[in-house]
């Protein structure tokens, strides 16, 4: 009989521990300051605006502006509790431009021929906090990907751009939401 009482007590203790863990997770996720992605958003911040990024590079990839803007917007919405709003009436605002999109030689082989080319994208992003101009920032994010110089850019461009955009978006998100 004693054995059964101990088993019952153990099951209640296990249930209590699980309930406590669930309650703690619920409190942390509901307060708006913490998230499982690592994003840290003050509880008073509810809205953001992410403008379409202008493409001011000398070499223009026609889809890059849309792709970069959408990817950054999607990540911010998916990994925070913020809602989109119109420019000028949100708590946080992001504006920016693609400043460079270029292909350069990355490595030279023994016969003084290029063996690797490098696609580089430079993105200038400005972050503004409504009513707190000193908390905002402006930064250039640069990422690149190398590819075989024997291949035309058009044959690898889509894959390289996807890779670069993901890295740029991660960099910007970390700067804005995780303060790295």
Secondary structure, 3 states (H helix, E strand, C coil): CHHHHHHHHHHHHHHHHHHHHHHHHHHHHHCCCCCCCCCCCCCCCCEEEECCCEECCCCCCCCHHHHHHHHHHHHHHHCCCCEECCCCCCCEEEEEEEEEEEEEEEEECCCCCEEEEEEEEEEEEEEEECCCHHHCEEEEEEEEEEEECCCCHHHHHHHHHHHHHHHHHHHHHHHHHHCC
